[in-house]
């Protein structure tokens, strides 16, 4: 039986990825408020949430193992933090679309996009390993 000195999860990468996802989302919200967006459609919100792949990819590349898990946990944690912040923000029409009972959908989307980012990180890792063997 072997033991490792480092834990399975890279907690620093998870925290940075969750904060990155939240900062990215808050940046998009600020831009929407500056542009005086009153209502966003579901496809627009889904397209913007696809940017949440980046924190999952970042976290997955920082992990030694379990890249998909790291990406998914990052997406869930970041989206949960975002949902909490959305419920604390003042009542603006575009923010009310995401707050309240739709917070669960935001959290699920965060986990989905984070897992996809982790999957991309796994693909990048495998390609680098294959290139290194040559």
C-alpha positions in Angstrom: 0.0 0.0 0.0 1.4 3.4 -1.0 0.6 6.7 0.6 0.9 10.1 -1.0 1.8 13.3 0.6 -0.7 15.4 -1.3 -4.5 15.0 -1.0 -6.5 13.8 -4.0 -8.3 17.1 -4.4 -6.3 20.2 -5.2 -8.2 22.6 -2.8 -6.3 25.7 -3.9 -7.2 25.1 -7.5 -10.8 24.4 -6.6 -11.0 27.7 -4.7 -9.3 29.7 -7.4 -11.6 28.1 -10.1 -14.7 28.8 -8.1 -13.7 32.4 -7.5 -12.8 32.7 -11.2 -16.2 31.5 -12.2 -17.9 33.9 -9.9 -15.7 36.8 -11.0 -16.3 36.0 -14.7 -20.1 35.8 -14.1 -20.2 39.1 -12.0 -18.2 40.8 -14.8 -20.8 39.7 -17.4 -23.6 40.9 -15.1 -21.9 44.3 -14.7 -21.5 44.6 -18.4 -25.2 43.7 -18.9 -26.2 46.3 -16.3 -24.0 48.9 -17.9 -25.6 48.2 -21.3 -29.0 48.5 -19.7 -30.2 44.9 -20.6 -33.7 44.4 -19.3 -34.3 40.8 -20.2 -32.1 38.0 -21.6 -33.4 34.9 -23.4 -32.6 31.4 -22.3 -30.3 30.7 -25.3 -28.3 33.9 -24.5 -27.9 32.9 -20.9 -26.9 29.4 -21.9 -24.3 30.7 -24.3 -22.9 33.1 -21.7 -22.8 30.3 -19.1 -20.7 28.2 -21.6 -17.8 30.5 -20.6 -17.8 28.6 -17.3 -15.8 25.9 -19.1 -12.7 28.0 -18.6 -12.6 27.7 -14.7 -13.2 24.0 -15.0 -10.4 23.6 -17.5 -8.1 25.7 -15.3 -8.8 23.6 -12.3 -8.6 20.4 -14.2 -5.1 21.3 -15.5 -3.9 22.1 -12.0 -5.0 18.7 -10.7 -2.8 15.7 -10.6 -5.6 13.3 -11.0 -9.4 13.4 -11.2 -9.6 16.3 -13.7 -13.3 15.8 -14.5 -14.2 15.7 -10.8 -12.1 18.9 -10.2 -13.9 20.7 -13.0 -17.3 19.6 -11.8 -16.7 20.6 -8.2 -15.3 24.0 -9.3 -18.4 24.6 -11.4 -20.8 23.6 -8.6 -19.0 25.6 -6.0 -18.7 28.7 -8.2 -22.3 28.5 -9.3 -23.4 28.1 -5.7 -21.5 31.2 -4.7 -22.9 33.0 -7.7 -26.5 31.9 -6.8 -26.0 33.2 -3.2 -24.7 36.5 -4.5 -27.6 36.9 -6.9 -30.1 36.4 -4.1 -28.3 39.2 -2.2 -28.2 41.7 -5.1 -30.8 44.4 -5.5 -33.9 43.6 -7.6 -33.0 44.3 -11.2 -35.1 42.6 -13.9 -32.2 40.7 -15.6 -30.9 39.4 -12.2 -34.4 38.3 -11.1 -34.4 35.9 -14.1 -31.5 34.0 -12.4 -32.4 34.4 -8.7 -35.0 32.6 -6.6 -36.3 29.3 -7.9 -33.9 29.4 -10.9 -30.9 29.2 -8.7 -30.9 25.4 -8.8 -30.7 25.5 -12.6 -27.7 27.9 -12.4 -26.0 25.5 -10.0 -26.6 22.5 -12.2 -25.3 24.4 -15.2 -22.2 25.3 -13.3 -21.5 21.7 -12.6 -22.2 20.7 -16.2 -19.9 23.3 -17.7 -17.3 22.7 -15.1 -17.3 19.0 -15.8 -16.9 19.7 -19.5 -13.9 21.9 -18.7 -12.5 19.0 -16.6 -13.1 16.7 -19.6 -11.1 19.1 -21.8 -8.4 19.2 -19.2 -8.2 15.4 -19.3 -7.9 15.4 -23.1 -5.1 18.0 -23.0 -3.3 15.9 -20.3 -3.6 12.7 -22.4 -2.3 14.5 -25.5 0.6 15.9 -23.6 1.4 12.5 -22.2 1.2 10.9 -25.6 3.5 13.6 -27.1 5.9 13.1 -24.2 6.3 9.4 -24.9 7.4 10.1 -28.5 
